Each structure stands twice: as C-alpha cells, then as structure tokens.
Amino acid sequence: MRPMSQATKENDNSNRIYIGMDVHKKHIDVTLMSQHIVLAQAHIRSNIMEEYIRKVKRKYPGKQLTAAYEAGFSGFALCKQLNALGVETIVVNAADIPTTNKERTTKSDRSDSMKICKALKSETLRKIYVPSDEQLGDRDLVRYRSRLRQEVSKHKTRIKMFIHRYGIHIPDELDTSHWSKPLRAWLGMRTLPSASAQTTFGIMLENLETSEIAYQKHLRRINELASSPRYADDMDLLCTIPGIGRLTAITILTELNPISRFRTIDHLASYVGLVPMRHQSGSSDRSMPMQHRAQQELRVALVQSAWMAARSSDRFRAAHIEKRKNRPSQVAIIYVARKLLNTIYTVLKNSQPYVEQSSKQ
C-alpha cells in the first residue's frame, strides 16, 4: 500500500492544471498540462492573458491552476496579475530550468513553454523572490541613479571631443575630473569658428546642465527615501560598517530587502555572486574565478566598498594584506568583499551596529 502522504499528494496533483509560459512583448506561448497529458498549446496576445485564463477556468471548472514563466524584461506584473486571478504563479531564473541538449539545438517559443510546464509539473523549479510594488519602486529609484550619472558623463565626454575637433584644448590647470566652476566658465567663453558649431556647442552645454540638474534632483529623492521610516534604522546600522556610505547602504537595502529572505550567509553570497566557480571530476578539483551569475549592482557596490574598507579599517586591511601574500590584489579584494558581505548580513540580522574587532581575532 502506498504511504498516505504520497496518495494524498497524487490526488492533489490530479486536481491541478500546469501552465508553462514563454513570455514576449506582444505574445505569450502557453502550454497546459494535467498530471499525465498535454491538454493544449496556444499562441496568444499578451493583452488578452486575463481573458485566456477565464476561458481555461470555464473549460476546467474546479481545477487548481499553477503557472510559471522565466524572469525577464516583463518583470513581475504578469505574476501579480495571474495571482490576482487565482492562478498560483511563480517566476524562475532561466538558468534554473532543466534543459536537454536537444532542447538547446531545437529551440522555439512553443518548445520553451512546454519545457517550463514539464519542469513545473515535476516540481524541479525554484522560484525567485517577487518584491512588492513598493519594494520594486524603491529599487528602481536607486538603480536609475547610475543611468543618470552615465548621462552626465556622456555629455561631458561629448563636449570635450567636440571642442577637440576644432582645435580647442582644455588647459592643464583646469580640473576635468570634477568639472570645476573655473572650467565651466572657461567653456562658456569659447568661440567656435562657425555659427552652426557655436549653436551645437551651446546646446551641448545646455544638455549637460539639464542632466546635472536631473541627477541632483534624483540624489535628493534617494536621500529622502534613505531617511524614511522604513529604511532609517537599517541605514544607521549599515553606515557603522567601514567602507559603507549612504548611497551604498540604500543600494544594499533596496536590493536585499528584506534580509530575512536569505536563510544563510552562503545563500546571500550566492545571490550576490561572491562565490567561486568549481569544477570537480575524479582527482581533479579546481576553484575558478567568481561565477557569472550575480546581482551586478550589489557585487560592484560591495567590491568598491571593500577597497574603502581595506584603507579605513585595520580588520579589513589585515584581511587584504594576508590574501595578497599569494594572490593578486584584485583577487584579494574579493575576499575582503565577502567578509564585508558577512558583516552586513550579521548587522542586519541581529539589528546591532558594527563594532571594530582586532584583526587578530
């Protein structure tokens, strides 16, 4: 006789319909499966997904619908829409979907939806965290800062290259790294050899000013967010850690929030991408550079903060020096970044500020 738990599970699964979706901008390929057979495959427009789900519910009354799709450009809106319709929906990382060699060489939207549906039915998919609308908005606000900063940098580069083409060179004594007031005044007095060139140059300077105003406005909004009740306490905690400033702290909080979703520090390190790749086969066991799969915003911010911590903290400096004995400096700093991440995890989990310890401990 089968164990009661297994029989109960099979009865529950027999009442389910699994939906695998391959999502694109204008259309979605859908595969429907019961516990044993493929029920249907469809190619539908993205804007009629709600209508399609209602038809499925009418055709299969009393069935529990379970759906999955790959994380991508479409974000989490579809997941939230389907959950609101009573469809138990998960979003998965595309790299976590089991794929055979045949499926790699004969790829199509239809076969992708089938592959997702089969993996969902066999319970081999691992869902990713779906942030709330408020968390998503905060994260996007902080992330957009880098885009605005890049725009400012691009405008400055265009201006320097433009005047260079007309034989105008910025004097060495003027600071081009921070675009000081004397440099801006000097640029404003330049006269180009034609009216059209002068007009273009003027527009470039106006665009730079506009982008800088937008960037400063955005920074003020981020600072307001960091000072809001939902982040203020954790901001104070993170800023006690060497190398962590306010911008890095709010980046960490909006990317990780809530920290409770990470069961262990290893789970968090894997999410950030501060773990090495490993290849073990027989007697061969090699550790390779950091894995490609990573949360890039966080990993970059932590490595930058690790350099600051290695200069300002005895503990982190000692860790960097120790690793540099047999590793390049760029590799050693990754070790420091991992120690910094461990510290961040401990501080946020325990809600206790960082206290500098002796490097010998």
Secondary structure, DSSP 4 states (H G I P E B T S, - for coil): ---HHHHHHHHHHHTEEEEEEEE-SSEEEEEEE-SSSEEEEEEEEGGGHHHHHHHHHHHSTTPEEEEEEE-STTTTHHHHHHHHTT-EEEEE-GGGS---HHHHHS--HHHHHHHHHHHHHTT---BPP---HHHHHHHHHHHHHHHHHHHHHHHHHHHHHHHHHTT----TTS-TTTT-HHHHHHHHT---SSHHHHHHHHHHHHHHHHHHHHHHHHHHHHHHHHTSHHHHHHHHHHTTSTT--HHHHHHHHHHH-SGGG-SSHHHHHHHHT-SEEEEEETTEEEEEEE-S---HHHHHHHHHHHHHHHHH-HHHHHHHHHHHTTS-HHHHHHHHHHHHHHHHHHHHHHT-------TT-
